[in-house]
Amino acid sequence: MPSRHGPSAVAIRPAIVVLLCAGCGAVREPVAAPHAVVPVVEEPCEGGIVVEAPGVDSVCEAEDRFWPGSCVVPLEVTVRNCGGDKIEIAKVVLADGDWIMIEWTFDPGTGPAPGEKWEFTRSQPLPDGSYRIGVTCAGTETLTAWVDLVVSNSALDAAMSACEECKGEFGPHGLAGIVGCICAARDAGRPCDDGSDCEGLCISVEGEFRCSDLVTVFGCHSYLPERWSLGPQAALAPYMCAD
């Protein structure tokens, strides 16, 4: 299975796999509460189990700034029982390639009766990319079905595209490490004698005051505030640290 990729727009398609699950029985060590069982509304199916995990787009708290946990993926896994016997779900796992990232286990009796479906949902922070969802039915015989899951992050993709347009720097900034874009200043490097002269800051560069390369400046610099040219020129320029 493919491993996680970097930020890119991914077409979202539902993935379906069929598992023949005969002789599924009780779960040994339950830790999670059962989920609601509702009637099947899809097209009729015959025999076994149909497992579905549609591709999904991340939901982010902001459109232009990103930090750990600020984007979550609304996972949706559906198990349809197309056989003639009650089945019981032992666990659902989320994997990146062969690496099991998360495992959820369930109480005895959790699972759909014949002609019904079982729905499992979670909001999980995940980078965009390709993953796998595994559903295990345990009993006298243990069977597992795997289905592909494609996660996209359109908010992150749009923020990166906008940063390219303003010739900015996209990535973590400051001590907080919040990921975002700092656009390039259109007057970068121009001599200045007042903070209002620049789109960014008027900072000391090799003994001369020039407009900053970026509209937002991190780190420690000597700079000229706005209206500096109207004040006493003998005063020392302030030294500022911004993180």
DRENSEVO-65108 format. One record per residue: y, z, x of N, C-alpha, C, O, CB in turn. Coordinates in steps of 0.02 Angstrom, whole numbers, plus 50000, padded with zeros to 5 digits. Each point is the difference from the previous one (the first is absolute). Glycine has a CB too. Example, Ala and Ser with C-alpha at 12.3 -4.5 7.8 and 13.67 -1.06 7.14 Angstrom:
% DRENSEVO-65108
497165039050660500595000049955500605000050045499995003350052499425002949853
501124990250077500595000350042500555003749961500555000850025499134988450034
***
This chain:
% DRENSEVO-65108
499405000050042500605000049958500635000050043500005003050054499375003149856
501164990750068500614999850041500335006850003499975003849952500204984350018
500135013350086500375006350009500714999049978500204994549981499065008850115
501125002049906500694999949976500434995350040499954999650062499915012149901
500574984650003500464995450033500705002850000500135005049966499174985250000
501175006750070500695002250001500344997849936499694996949957500345002450167
500635002349868500364998549938500004992649986500234996150042500475013949976
499064987949923500024993149979499854999849926499655004249974500004991750140
500634999149851499864999249930499294997749991499784995450034501435002049942
498415005749978499304998449989499904998449927500235003849957499415003750139
500024987049888499864998449931499525005249971499525001950033500664985949989
499975014549918499615005449970499484996949954500194996649951500785011550056
498394992850006499474997549959499505005649986499855003950045500304984550002
499605012149892499495005149986499364998350036499824994150005500695008349884
499135002750136499374998950034499465003349959500085005649977500474993950136
498884997049877499475002449956499334999450036499874995050033500795001649864
498935008550096499334999950028499525002949949500195004749964500254996450155
498954996349877499505002349952499475003950036499734997750050500494992549875
499615015850049499505004450029499475001449948500175002449945500685002850133
498524993549937499455002049957499825007150016499815001650056499754986649937
500505016249958499945007250012499465002849954500155002049943501064998850091
498174999349989499455002649960499815006950024499975001250061499614987149917
500285016249975499755006650018500535004650027499845004550038499094990449984
501725004049960500535004350025499975006749964499915000249939500814989850088
499365015650010499915006649970500565004750016500584997950005498225000450003
501055008249998500505005250007500305000150069499694997950048499715008749867
501214995950089500365000950063499875006950027499995004849961500904987150003
499015008950101499805006450029500575004850012499955005849982499144988250070
501475003649978500545004650019500674997449973500384996950037498995006450067
500784997949832500624997649971500605004150023499945006150009499424989949892
501215000750107500615003750017500604997749958500535003250003499034998450113
500374993149846500574997449962499844999749926499424999449981500944994050119
500155006949859499914999949928499844992949977500224995250031500565014649956
498844989549958499854993349973500634996749972500495003349985498345000449989
501134989750021500564996249973499824997149932499414999749982500974997550135
500125000849846499894997749931499584993749998500074995650043501025009549925
498474994449982499604994149989500254996749937500085003249948498915001950108
501154988349948500274996449943499584993849987499664997750045501505006549980
498864993149914499594994249984500194993950042500584999250019499305005149865
499634991550131500124993850037500384995149956499814998949942499145003050127
501574995149958500384995049962499964993150032500264995149973500525013949988
498884990550097499944993750035499444995849968499685002049951500745003350155
499494988749923499464995749977499325003450010499925003950047500784986049981
498815008649928499345003250007499694998450068500094994650027499755004649848
499785005650151499644999050063499285002249990499855003749953501204998150116
498514996049975499295001449992499725003150063500044997150054499864993449866
499805015550073499645003250055500445002850055500504996950018498594995549956
500725013450052500335002950058500695002749986500165001949944499194990350124
501075007949985500675002749997500494995050029499854996750050499705015149959
501034987649960500544995950027500545004750026500265004249963499494986249957
500425009050145500515004150032500614995650014499944994750030499185013050022
501474994749927500614996150010500535004350034500095005949983499654987249915
500625003950150500565003450034500534994750013500004996950053499245011950001
501224990149898500494994650008500495001450056500165005850015499734991849864
500344997150154500525000750050500625003049970500134999349940499414990950122
500865013249979500565003949974500585000150049499904999550060499295007649875
501424993550037500615000450041500225007250005499965003749951500384984750013
499885013750095500235006950010500635001449959500404995549987499115004450129
500565006449865500605002349965500385004650048499745005150022499694994149862
501204998950133500385003650050500595003749969500284997849950499374993750136
500545014149945500565003949976500674996650013500485001049962498855009350057
500724985750033500624996450017499834992850018499434998550019501115012350022
499954984849953499904993050015500154998150072499794994750023500475003049859
500115006650154500224998150067499855005350053500144998850059500744994549887
498835012450035499825005250048499295002449984499825000749941501405002850073
498394997850038499305001849991499825005750048500205000050058499534988149906
499895016650011499775005750039499305001749977499794997649948501395006850069
498444999650021499315001649980499965002849929500335004949983499404997450136
499884994549840499915002149931500504997349951499955001449941499575008650106
500984986049977500504997449954499744994149958500304998349949500585005550132
498584993249941499684994649962499295002149983499625002150044501104989150012
499095008249881499325001749979499694994149964500344995849971499975016350019
499024987650013499634994749968499655002849938499605004650006500234989550106
500315003249829499655002349939499314996849995499914994849970501205006749972
498405001950089499314997450000499715000049929500115004749962499744999450156
499784990849866499654999649936499304997250012499934994350023501165004149914
498415005650047499304997950008499675000649931500045005349969499914998350154
499714991249855499665000049936499264998450011499834995450036501235001149905
498505007550027499284998950002499784998649928500075004349957499775003250146
499884986749885499754998249934499245000450000499674997150044501324995349935
498735011049973499285000849994499734994449955500105000249939499985012450078
499594982650012499724994449963499265000749989499684995549972501204997350076
498835012949972499285001249992499845003849936500435000749956499464999350167
499495002349873499775003549940499975007550008499825003449951499554986550022
500785012850086499945007250012500675003050021500424996550028498385001950004
501295008049954500595003750025499975000350076499475001150029500585005849865
500514992050139500035000550072500485005650019500445001849961499314985950052
500175015150047500435005350025500284998150068499634997850044499695010849892
501334992450071500354998250062499985005950047500195005649982500564986349956
499025006950123499995005350051500655000350039500285005450011498484993349997
501484995550014500615000050041500334993250000499694994849987499825014250085
501144991149943500404994050014500315000950069500275005350014499984992649861
499704997050167500285000550067500504994350012499924994549973499025011150069
501554995949999500494995050022499894999050075500005004850038500854998449872
499064990550111499844998650070500464994650027500214995549964498595007750016
501344997450085500354994850037499484997150048499865002950052501295002849939
498574988549991499444997450038499405004649992499785001349943501004993450140
498945007749972499435004649998500215007350001499575004449998499764986950058
501325010049948500245006950005500155002749930500414997249964500085000550150
499155007749867500115003249935500635004350005500015004950038498744995049936
501764998349990500635003650002500015006049952500215005550019500354983850012
499225009749908500015005249948499364999549959499754994549988501525005350008
498485006049983499415000249956500135004749942500215005850011499034991650087
500655000349842500065004249940499315000849969499644995149991501555001049989
498615010150002499355001349968500125002849930500555002349984498904999750128
500034997849845500095001349929499465004649971499465000750027501094988149964
499625014249952499555004649965499404996349971500054994049987500935013549988
498464996150014499434996949965500214997549931500405003249966498805004350096
500544986849920500174997249935500584995250002500124996549951499445013649999
500814989650106500574995550004499754992850005499624998350045501075010750012
499524986949898499804993050001499944997249930499975003849952499444998250156
500574991449886499994996949933499314999449971499514998850036501504994949997
498945007049901499394998649963499944992449992500494996450013499575014749925
499384986450040499934992849990500554997349954500145002849947498614998350069
501554993450004500534996949961500685003150008500474998249964498664998849957
500945007850126500645003150011500224998950072499634997350041500125011449872
500884993550102500244999450068500305006750021500205004149959500024983650026
499795013450081500275006150031500584998050044499944995450041498935010549956
501704997549996500594998250037500205005650047500025005849981500364986949925
499785005450156500205004850052500674997650027500054994350023498755008850006
501715001349971500674998250026500245005350048499875006049990500394987749904
500105004250157500315004550048500644996650027500024993950006498855011350025
501634998849986500594997650036499925002150073500015005950015500744994849881
499174994450148499825001450069500474996350048500084994049994498735007649971
501495002050084500404996450051499544995650043499515002450029501345006949973
499314984350002499604995350039500454994550027500434997449963498545005049968
500964995650133500344994150023499724993849966499435000149975500795005450136
500174989149887499734993949970499454997150044500015001050061501104996749884
498424998850024499444997250037499394999549956500045000649939500425003950167
498964994549925499374999249965499565006150010499935002450057500144985149957
499645015049932499565005950002499374998549961499904994549974501105013250036
498574997449985499404999649958499945006249958500175005650022499264987250064
500345006349852499855005549955499245000149990499704994949983501455004449958
498545006550069499295000849989499875004949942500315005349997499474992350125
499765000649833499805004349945499255001450007499614995350004501315000149919
498885011050077499315002050009499745003349937500315004549972499874996850151
499234996449854499645003049945499395003550030499584996750031500834994549884
499535015450075499475003850033499495002549949500175001249942500635002350147
498584997249933499465002549958499344999350037499975001650060500664995449836
498855000850070499364998850034500084994550052499644999750050499735004049848
501114991950090500174994750047500764999850007500365000149950498604993150021
501295006450091500724999850012500214992950015499754996850046500245015049997
500484985649917500254993250008500765000250007500335003949967498694991449967
501245000450109500724999650012500244992849994499694995450028500265014650047
500604989049889500314993449996500685000250034500375004949993499034992649899
500754997250145500654999550034500404994349971499724994849981499785009950125
501164996249889500444994949975500634999950043500235005250023499324996149859
500734992750130500614999450041500615002349961500044999249939499444991250123
500995012449974500645002249972500564997450044500015001350060499475009249889
501004985950022500574997350037500625003849979500175000349940499294988250068
500895014450041500615003949987500594996350031499984998050058499375012949941
501174988149962500614996950025500585004949994499945005149965499644983450002
500975010050066500605004249996500604995349998500304998550051499155011250011
500734988049877500544995149994500675003050018500444996450025498914997949886
500755012250079500645003250018500104999850076500544998450024499385009049875
499554994150139500044999750073500114992950024500404998950045498865011249962
500384985249963500084992950020500724997749988500294996650043498505001349930
501505004049970500684997949984500505003150048500484996850020499205001949860
500215007750137500465003450047499984996850069500514999350033499335011449903
499564987450087499944996850065500334993149999500314998050050498625008349971
501004990049924500324993449996500755000650001500354996050032498674999749903
501255009350028500725001049999500265001950069500564998250019499375005349862
499675000250157500205002150067500034993950047500434999650043499065011849938
500054984050011500034993850040500634996149985500304997150046498455002549955
501465000349937500594996249981500645002950032500454996250017498995000849875
500585009650115500615002950031499905001150075500415003450032499865002249859
499194991650137499865000450072499995007350023500255001850053500284986949964
499165015549942499985007150014499385002350036499584996050020501105005549881
499275005050108499425003250032499635004049946500275004749972500314995950142
498794997449872499605003349949499495004550034499624997750043500554992649877
499815016050060499535004750029500225007149988500475001249962499234990450125
499985013349946500215007049993500655001350037500104997650056498705005849932
501645000549981500655001550030500155007449994499835003249951500584985250021
499925014350079500215007049999499425004850010499424997950006501504998849919
499245009750078499485005150010499515000349942499415001550010501395005050058
499434992049871499565000149942499514994250000499495000349966501415005349970
499244989250102499544994450005499934996049935499484996949989499925009550097
501124993749873499974996249938500034992550016500444997850037500115011749899
498984986850036499964992850014500484996249955500025001049939498775000250096
501604994649995500484995949963500344995150045499794998950057500385010549864
500364987650054500364994850037500705002350018500355003149960498994988149981
500865007450121500705000750020500244993050019499774997150048500075015149993
500634985349920500234993150010500434999450063500335004850021499644993449855
500024995950154500424998650058500734999649977500154997449947498904996550111
501405008749983500714999749987500264993050017499834997350054500305015149968
500264984749934500254993350013500524999850056500144994750028499645002649853
500525008550133500505000250054499745003650062500395002850039500514997149874
498445000250096499705003650056500304997950067500074994050014498875006949920
501245004150107500264998750066500744998550005500264999250055498644996849970
501445003549920500724998550001500405006150023499855005549978499994986049930
500665007750136500415005750020500345003249940500194996549953500004998150159
499905012049891500315003549944500405006050027499865002650054499204993849867
501455005750040500375005950019500095004749941500425004650001500174988850087
499015005549858500045004249941499344999249962499704994749998501585004249995
498505006649976499374999749963500014995149943499474997449981500355014250050
500764987149940500054995349944499964992750023499974995549958500725012949982
499294990450125499974993250025499304997049994499924993950003500995008950076
498575001449911499314997750005499625000849934500145004449960499884998750160
499504992549871499545000649943499565006150009499835003449951500194984150032
499795014050079499615006050015500455005350029500445002649966498554990550054
500905008850044500415004950034500344996950061499744995250029499505014049931
501324993550058500344998150062499785005050053500255005650003500764989449936
498525003050104499695004650047500134997950073500164994250014498955008449901
500835002350130500114998750071499394996550029499445002549996501315007750013
499374984050021499474996150032500244998350071500444995850009499154999449879
500095008150162500184998850070500745000950012500324995850033498714996349977
501255013249962500715001650013500494996549954500605001450004499085000550111
500094993649842500444996549953499775001349929499405001049987500844990050099
500235009149868499815001049930499894993249966500444995650000500225015149996
498744988649976499804993849968499645001649934499745005549991500174988750121
500085001049844499665000949936499245000250011499734996250041501214997949899
498735010450024499285001050009499614993949978500224995949959499945016350023
499244987250047499564994349983499755000449928499904994949968499765004450152
500225006949855499735000949933500515003749956500435003550026498404996850021
501124998949888500495003149955499895007649996500475003649984499594985749950
499345013050080499855007250003499775001650071499584996550028500115003949849
500595004850152499865001650070499665006950005500265004949973500744988250064
498435007149997499655006350014500085001550075500144995650040499035002449865
500735008350112500075002150069500685003250012500375001449953498854989550082
500955010250029500625003450019500484995150034499804996350046499575014649968
501254989049962500494995350026500705003049996500145004349958499144986050007
501165007450079500725001149991500244994549953499854994250009500305011250106
500244996649835500224995149951500725001449979500255005550009498564993149950
501514996350014500675000749974499985000349924499754995349969500724998650131
499775011549870499995000549927500504995249968500404996950035499275015249974
500294987249925500494996149964500695003350007500065006150003499054989849915
501425000050083500705002150007500135003150069500515003450009499534998549866
499524996950172500105002750068500634997250031500365003650035498404997649977
501384992549977500584996750032500665002949975500524998950032498794990749979
500685014049933500615003149974500105007150026500525003049989499374989949909
499605009850137500035006950024500215000450072500174994950031498965008049888
500865003150110500195001050071499504996750046499415001749999501145009249971
499684984450071499554996350043499745004150059499514998050032501104991749934
499715015850049499785003950058499375004049985499675002350047501514998449989
498665000349900499415004049983499374996450020499974993950002500655011349903
498864998750111499354997250019499654997249939500045002849945499875005350151
499754986349913499614997149945499425004849983499695002750045500624985449991
499545012949900499445004449981499344997450026499914994050009500725009449889
498905001350114499334998250021499545002249944499995005949981500274995450144
499364994049847499605001349940499274998450011499834995150034501185002449897
498565006650041499274998750000499784999349927500125004549960499705001950149
499874988149874499774998749932499254998550002499794995150031501355000649934
498465008550001499294998949996499755001249930499404999349987500485004050133
***
